[in-house]
Amino acid sequence: MRVAARICPPFVMNENGKFSGISIFLWDKIAEQLDLEYSIELYGLNEMLEAVVQDKADIAVTCLSMTDEREKIIDFSHPFYETHLSIAVKQHGFLQTLMNIFYNERLFIALGIIVGVAALIGSILYLLEHNINDKLYSMKNKGGRLLEALIAGLPFVTSGPIRYYEFKTLSGRTLSAFLAVISTVMIASITALLASAFTLDQMHSEITGPQDLAKAKVGVIEASTSFEYLQEQGIISRTFSDRQELFAALDDGQVDAVVGDDGVLPAGLHELP
């Protein structure tokens, strides 16, 4: 018997030329009962199906989902394992999680808002007070005074503006009082943005379910039921000929997620239902 097989742990594995796995074990028992001799040749998924259809192989042994389209061209055994499609993303370690935090877009947005608003408020107060307020603007050079202006604006987005009586002009005091009212909302908004940036649960992956795949780089085995699912959903994916290439691409960051049967996804990945 000519057996076409495709590597698909834990169903079909090949270590140093010796085949093993659940499907191989079952086929070996069937061949033993029927007193059959056989040889195994490895194929890709498409090539394996074509080998059976074109009579280049008598039987295919692997993990293979039963679909209406496939049943039109090949015969299946009774199913012996039930699985579902799942999404897998790379599981990050502690160091990678920290790197993701400090490279998080939300963090840079929050810092940009803090510096930008502080510079704006500080500049306005500087224009109103720098000529007459030696207490707030004591530096002799212009660069030092501009730094003092930024420092004067920072409390607005951190703890509330400087108290009104620190200013000598009526405009400065009025602006300070006005800022005291709206700074509460500003501080709350910045705090919420920073809290979102530093939430560790969100650092593993921005992909939490199928709804996030459209904006991600997705990898999948070519001609698989997972590939058909992505096509039906209108999700663009990058196809790979075998699992080793697929998961190497995920590990290297070439894709953000892979879609496949949960029964064959390897350990070390973060699996989403």
C-alpha positions as a LaTeX table, in Angstrom:
\begin{tabular}{lrrr}
\hline
Residue & $x$ (\AA) & $y$ (\AA) & $z$ (\AA) \\
\hline
Met1 & 0.00 & 0.00 & 0.00 \\
Arg2 & 1.22 & 3.48 & $-0.89$ \\
Val3 & 0.53 & 5.77 & 2.05 \\
Ala4 & 0.61 & 9.56 & 1.64 \\
Ala5 & 1.22 & 11.35 & 4.92 \\
Arg6 & 1.57 & 14.93 & 6.08 \\
Ile7 & 3.40 & 15.95 & 9.26 \\
Cys8 & 0.81 & 17.09 & 11.78 \\
Pro9 & 1.73 & 16.53 & 15.46 \\
Pro10 & 0.40 & 14.81 & 17.50 \\
Phe11 & $-1.29$ & 12.85 & 14.70 \\
Val12 & 1.65 & 12.32 & 12.35 \\
Met13 & 5.27 & 12.84 & 13.40 \\
Asn14 & 8.59 & 11.84 & 11.91 \\
Glu15 & 11.69 & 11.52 & 14.06 \\
Asn16 & 14.83 & 10.35 & 12.30 \\
Gly17 & 12.80 & 8.63 & 9.62 \\
Lys18 & 10.53 & 6.81 & 12.09 \\
Phe19 & 6.85 & 7.72 & 11.86 \\
Ser20 & 4.65 & 7.98 & 14.95 \\
Gly21 & 1.52 & 9.72 & 16.18 \\
Ile22 & $-2.16$ & 8.99 & 16.74 \\
Ser23 & $-3.10$ & 8.58 & 13.07 \\
Ile24 & $-0.02$ & 6.49 & 12.33 \\
Phe25 & $-0.83$ & 4.24 & 15.31 \\
Leu26 & $-4.41$ & 3.71 & 14.09 \\
Trp27 & $-3.32$ & 3.01 & 10.51 \\
Asp28 & $-0.65$ & 0.59 & 11.68 \\
Lys29 & $-3.27$ & $-1.38$ & 13.63 \\
Ile30 & $-5.59$ & $-1.43$ & 10.59 \\
Ala31 & $-2.77$ & $-2.62$ & 8.32 \\
Glu32 & $-1.86$ & $-5.32$ & 10.86 \\
Gln33 & $-5.44$ & $-6.63$ & 11.01 \\
Leu34 & $-5.75$ & $-6.62$ & 7.21 \\
Asp35 & $-2.27$ & $-8.11$ & 6.77 \\
Leu36 & $-1.10$ & $-5.20$ & 4.58 \\
Glu37 & 2.39 & $-4.04$ & 3.85 \\
Tyr38 & 2.84 & $-0.34$ & 3.24 \\
Ser39 & 5.36 & 2.43 & 2.61 \\
Ile40 & 4.91 & 6.07 & 3.66 \\
Glu41 & 5.77 & 9.14 & 1.60 \\
Leu42 & 5.47 & 12.70 & 2.89 \\
Tyr43 & 3.45 & 15.39 & 1.05 \\
Gly44 & 2.09 & 18.85 & 1.55 \\
Leu45 & $-1.65$ & 19.18 & 2.15 \\
Asn46 & $-2.67$ & 19.90 & $-1.44$ \\
Glu47 & $-0.20$ & 17.42 & $-2.87$ \\
Met48 & $-1.39$ & 14.70 & $-0.47$ \\
Leu49 & $-5.02$ & 15.09 & $-1.58$ \\
Glu50 & $-4.01$ & 15.17 & $-5.24$ \\
Ala51 & $-1.92$ & 12.01 & $-4.78$ \\
Val52 & $-5.00$ & 10.12 & $-3.58$ \\
Val53 & $-7.29$ & 11.58 & $-6.25$ \\
Gln54 & $-4.80$ & 10.84 & $-9.05$ \\
Asp55 & $-4.12$ & 7.31 & $-7.73$ \\
Lys56 & $-0.51$ & 8.07 & $-6.88$ \\
Ala57 & $-1.28$ & 6.93 & $-3.33$ \\
Asp58 & $-3.78$ & 4.39 & $-2.01$ \\
Ile59 & $-4.50$ & 6.14 & 1.28 \\
Ala60 & $-3.74$ & 9.40 & 3.10 \\
Val61 & $-2.92$ & 9.42 & 6.80 \\
Thr62 & $-2.80$ & 12.74 & 8.65 \\
Cys63 & $-5.02$ & 15.20 & 10.51 \\
Leu64 & $-7.65$ & 16.27 & 7.98 \\
Ser65 & $-10.94$ & 18.06 & 8.49 \\
Met66 & $-13.97$ & 16.52 & 6.82 \\
Thr67 & $-15.72$ & 18.97 & 4.47 \\
Asp68 & $-18.41$ & 18.63 & 1.80 \\
Glu69 & $-15.96$ & 19.68 & $-0.91$ \\
Arg70 & $-13.40$ & 17.07 & 0.07 \\
Glu71 & $-16.01$ & 14.33 & 0.37 \\
Lys72 & $-16.82$ & 14.86 & $-3.32$ \\
Ile73 & $-13.35$ & 13.66 & $-4.36$ \\
Ile74 & $-12.16$ & 11.34 & $-1.55$ \\
Asp75 & $-13.60$ & 8.90 & 1.02 \\
Phe76 & $-13.06$ & 9.47 & 4.72 \\
Ser77 & $-12.85$ & 7.05 & 7.59 \\
His78 & $-15.17$ & 7.57 & 10.51 \\
Pro79 & $-14.06$ & 10.66 & 12.45 \\
Phe80 & $-12.18$ & 9.89 & 15.65 \\
Tyr81 & $-11.28$ & 13.38 & 16.86 \\
Glu82 & $-13.36$ & 16.55 & 17.14 \\
Thr83 & $-11.65$ & 19.92 & 16.95 \\
His84 & $-12.42$ & 23.59 & 16.32 \\
Leu85 & $-10.68$ & 26.51 & 14.67 \\
Ser86 & $-8.65$ & 28.66 & 17.02 \\
Ile87 & $-6.43$ & 31.73 & 16.87 \\
Ala88 & $-2.94$ & 31.54 & 18.32 \\
Val89 & $-0.60$ & 34.44 & 19.08 \\
Lys90 & 2.92 & 34.40 & 20.42 \\
Gln91 & 3.16 & 34.11 & 24.20 \\
His92 & 5.33 & 36.96 & 25.49 \\
Gly93 & 7.74 & 36.64 & 28.40 \\
Phe94 & 8.18 & 39.22 & 31.14 \\
Leu95 & 10.94 & 41.10 & 29.29 \\
Gln96 & 8.91 & 41.23 & 26.09 \\
Thr97 & 5.91 & 42.47 & 28.04 \\
Leu98 & 7.97 & 45.34 & 29.49 \\
Met99 & 9.25 & 46.21 & 26.03 \\
Asn100 & 5.69 & 46.24 & 24.71 \\
Ile101 & 4.68 & 48.64 & 27.49 \\
Phe102 & 7.39 & 51.17 & 26.71 \\
Tyr103 & 6.83 & 50.86 & 22.97 \\
Asn104 & 3.08 & 51.17 & 23.38 \\
Glu105 & 1.49 & 53.86 & 21.20 \\
Arg106 & $-0.81$ & 54.94 & 24.04 \\
Leu107 & 2.16 & 55.75 & 26.24 \\
Phe108 & 3.70 & 58.05 & 23.63 \\
Ile109 & 0.33 & 59.72 & 23.05 \\
Ala110 & $-0.05$ & 60.38 & 26.78 \\
Leu111 & 3.47 & 61.77 & 27.10 \\
Gly112 & 2.97 & 63.94 & 24.02 \\
Ile113 & $-0.24$ & 65.39 & 25.45 \\
Ile114 & 1.44 & 66.08 & 28.80 \\
Val115 & 4.41 & 67.89 & 27.26 \\
Gly116 & 2.31 & 69.71 & 24.64 \\
Val117 & $-0.31$ & 71.02 & 27.05 \\
Ala118 & 2.33 & 71.92 & 29.64 \\
Ala119 & 4.29 & 73.88 & 27.02 \\
Leu120 & 1.15 & 75.71 & 25.87 \\
Ile121 & $-0.02$ & 76.68 & 29.36 \\
Gly122 & 3.50 & 77.50 & 30.46 \\
Ser123 & 4.05 & 79.76 & 27.44 \\
Ile124 & 0.87 & 81.74 & 28.11 \\
Leu125 & 1.77 & 82.22 & 31.78 \\
Tyr126 & 5.33 & 83.12 & 30.81 \\
Leu127 & 4.14 & 85.88 & 28.46 \\
Leu128 & 1.95 & 87.31 & 31.22 \\
Glu129 & 4.40 & 87.11 & 34.12 \\
His130 & 8.07 & 86.74 & 33.13 \\
Asn131 & 8.84 & 90.48 & 33.26 \\
Ile132 & 7.40 & 91.09 & 36.74 \\
Asn133 & 7.42 & 87.76 & 38.60 \\
Asp134 & 10.93 & 87.05 & 39.87 \\
Lys135 & 9.64 & 84.25 & 42.12 \\
Leu136 & 8.41 & 82.04 & 39.29 \\
Tyr137 & 10.96 & 83.13 & 36.71 \\
Ser138 & 14.24 & 83.67 & 38.54 \\
Met139 & 16.70 & 82.34 & 35.96 \\
Lys140 & 18.87 & 85.00 & 34.30 \\
Asn141 & 19.14 & 83.46 & 30.80 \\
Lys142 & 16.28 & 82.99 & 28.39 \\
Gly143 & 16.73 & 79.21 & 28.13 \\
Gly144 & 16.41 & 78.85 & 31.89 \\
Arg145 & 13.25 & 80.94 & 31.93 \\
Leu146 & 11.70 & 78.88 & 29.15 \\
Leu147 & 12.43 & 75.76 & 31.20 \\
Glu148 & 10.75 & 77.43 & 34.18 \\
Ala149 & 7.76 & 78.14 & 31.92 \\
Leu150 & 7.46 & 74.43 & 31.07 \\
Ile151 & 7.79 & 73.54 & 34.76 \\
Ala152 & 5.02 & 76.01 & 35.58 \\
Gly153 & 2.76 & 74.34 & 33.00 \\
Leu154 & 3.42 & 70.73 & 34.07 \\
Pro155 & 1.31 & 70.84 & 37.26 \\
Phe156 & $-1.75$ & 71.55 & 35.11 \\
Val157 & $-1.71$ & 67.97 & 33.74 \\
Thr158 & $-0.29$ & 66.28 & 36.86 \\
Ser159 & $-1.62$ & 67.82 & 40.06 \\
Gly160 & $-3.45$ & 71.03 & 39.14 \\
Pro161 & $-2.05$ & 74.50 & 38.24 \\
Ile162 & 0.02 & 76.72 & 40.49 \\
Arg163 & $-2.14$ & 78.60 & 43.03 \\
Tyr164 & $-3.47$ & 81.90 & 41.78 \\
Tyr165 & $-1.73$ & 84.05 & 44.42 \\
Glu166 & 1.68 & 83.06 & 43.00 \\
Phe167 & 0.94 & 85.28 & 40.01 \\
Lys168 & 1.16 & 89.08 & 40.12 \\
Thr169 & $-0.99$ & 90.03 & 37.14 \\
Leu170 & $-4.78$ & 89.86 & 37.15 \\
Ser171 & $-4.67$ & 87.95 & 33.86 \\
Gly172 & $-2.30$ & 85.38 & 35.34 \\
Arg173 & $-4.46$ & 84.91 & 38.44 \\
Thr174 & $-7.65$ & 84.65 & 36.37 \\
Leu175 & $-6.10$ & 82.10 & 34.03 \\
Ser176 & $-4.80$ & 80.11 & 37.00 \\
Ala177 & $-8.24$ & 79.99 & 38.58 \\
Phe178 & $-9.81$ & 78.91 & 35.29 \\
Leu179 & $-7.21$ & 76.20 & 34.79 \\
Ala180 & $-7.84$ & 74.91 & 38.31 \\
Val181 & $-11.39$ & 74.06 & 37.26 \\
Ile182 & $-10.63$ & 72.25 & 34.00 \\
Ser183 & $-7.41$ & 70.58 & 35.17 \\
Thr184 & $-9.43$ & 67.97 & 37.09 \\
Val185 & $-10.90$ & 66.65 & 33.85 \\
Met186 & $-7.53$ & 66.86 & 32.12 \\
Ile187 & $-5.73$ & 64.93 & 34.88 \\
Ala188 & $-8.44$ & 62.24 & 34.90 \\
Ser189 & $-8.15$ & 61.81 & 31.12 \\
Ile190 & $-4.36$ & 61.54 & 31.22 \\
Thr191 & $-4.54$ & 59.06 & 34.12 \\
Ala192 & $-6.99$ & 56.86 & 32.20 \\
Leu193 & $-4.77$ & 56.93 & 29.10 \\
Leu194 & $-1.68$ & 55.99 & 31.11 \\
Ala195 & $-3.56$ & 53.24 & 32.95 \\
Ser196 & $-4.58$ & 51.79 & 29.57 \\
Ala197 & $-0.95$ & 51.91 & 28.38 \\
Phe198 & 0.33 & 50.11 & 31.48 \\
Thr199 & $-2.35$ & 47.40 & 31.66 \\
Leu200 & $-0.34$ & 44.16 & 31.49 \\
Asp201 & $-3.31$ & 42.08 & 30.37 \\
Gln202 & $-3.39$ & 44.06 & 27.12 \\
Met203 & 0.32 & 43.70 & 26.48 \\
His204 & 0.25 & 40.08 & 25.32 \\
Ser205 & $-1.52$ & 40.85 & 22.07 \\
Glu206 & $-4.00$ & 43.31 & 20.63 \\
Ile207 & $-5.78$ & 40.32 & 19.06 \\
Thr208 & $-8.53$ & 39.09 & 21.37 \\
Gly209 & $-10.80$ & 37.31 & 18.90 \\
Pro210 & $-11.82$ & 36.85 & 15.23 \\
Gln211 & $-12.99$ & 40.47 & 15.05 \\
Asp212 & $-9.38$ & 41.65 & 15.33 \\
Leu213 & $-7.95$ & 39.52 & 12.51 \\
Ala214 & $-8.87$ & 41.97 & 9.74 \\
Lys215 & $-6.31$ & 44.49 & 11.02 \\
Ala216 & $-3.57$ & 41.92 & 11.71 \\
Lys217 & $-1.06$ & 39.93 & 9.69 \\
Val218 & $-2.51$ & 36.41 & 9.74 \\
Gly219 & $-0.77$ & 33.16 & 8.80 \\
Val220 & $-2.47$ & 29.93 & 7.80 \\
Ile221 & $-1.73$ & 26.59 & 6.12 \\
Glu222 & $-2.58$ & 26.72 & 2.41 \\
Ala223 & $-5.68$ & 24.83 & 1.24 \\
Ser224 & $-6.74$ & 24.17 & 4.84 \\
Thr225 & $-10.20$ & 24.67 & 6.34 \\
Ser226 & $-8.69$ & 27.56 & 8.30 \\
Phe227 & $-7.73$ & 29.22 & 5.01 \\
Glu228 & $-11.27$ & 28.68 & 3.69 \\
Tyr229 & $-12.69$ & 30.26 & 6.86 \\
Leu230 & $-10.51$ & 33.36 & 6.46 \\
Gln231 & $-11.54$ & 33.69 & 2.83 \\
Glu232 & $-15.22$ & 33.47 & 3.77 \\
Gln233 & $-14.69$ & 36.24 & 6.33 \\
Gly234 & $-12.86$ & 38.42 & 3.81 \\
Ile235 & $-9.65$ & 38.33 & 5.88 \\
Ile236 & $-6.39$ & 38.56 & 3.95 \\
Ser237 & $-3.89$ & 35.95 & 5.07 \\
Arg238 & $-0.41$ & 34.72 & 4.24 \\
Thr239 & $-0.27$ & 31.03 & 3.40 \\
Phe240 & 2.43 & 28.54 & 4.30 \\
Ser241 & 3.08 & 25.05 & 3.01 \\
Asp242 & 3.70 & 23.42 & 6.40 \\
Arg243 & 3.36 & 24.00 & 10.12 \\
Gln244 & 7.08 & 24.50 & 10.70 \\
Glu245 & 7.18 & 27.49 & 8.36 \\
Leu246 & 3.92 & 28.82 & 9.77 \\
Phe247 & 4.99 & 28.85 & 13.41 \\
Ala248 & 8.51 & 30.03 & 12.55 \\
Ala249 & 6.89 & 33.06 & 10.89 \\
Leu250 & 4.87 & 33.71 & 14.05 \\
Asp251 & 7.96 & 33.38 & 16.22 \\
Asp252 & 9.93 & 35.79 & 13.99 \\
Gly253 & 7.14 & 38.37 & 13.95 \\
Gln254 & 6.34 & 37.96 & 10.25 \\
Val255 & 2.71 & 37.33 & 11.22 \\
Asp256 & 0.77 & 38.50 & 14.27 \\
Ala257 & $-1.44$ & 35.43 & 14.59 \\
Val258 & $-2.10$ & 32.01 & 13.08 \\
Val259 & $-5.43$ & 30.30 & 12.57 \\
Gly260 & $-5.67$ & 26.53 & 12.77 \\
Asp261 & $-7.25$ & 23.54 & 14.47 \\
Asp262 & $-6.80$ & 23.80 & 18.23 \\
Gly263 & $-5.85$ & 20.12 & 18.38 \\
Val264 & $-2.62$ & 20.73 & 16.44 \\
Leu265 & $-1.53$ & 24.12 & 17.77 \\
Pro266 & 1.81 & 23.69 & 19.59 \\
Ala267 & 2.50 & 24.48 & 23.23 \\
Gly268 & 4.01 & 27.87 & 24.03 \\
Leu269 & 1.39 & 29.84 & 22.13 \\
His270 & $-1.39$ & 31.93 & 23.61 \\
Glu271 & $-4.56$ & 30.35 & 22.24 \\
Leu272 & $-7.82$ & 32.27 & 21.77 \\
Pro273 & $-11.17$ & 30.53 & 21.21 \\
\hline
\end{tabular}
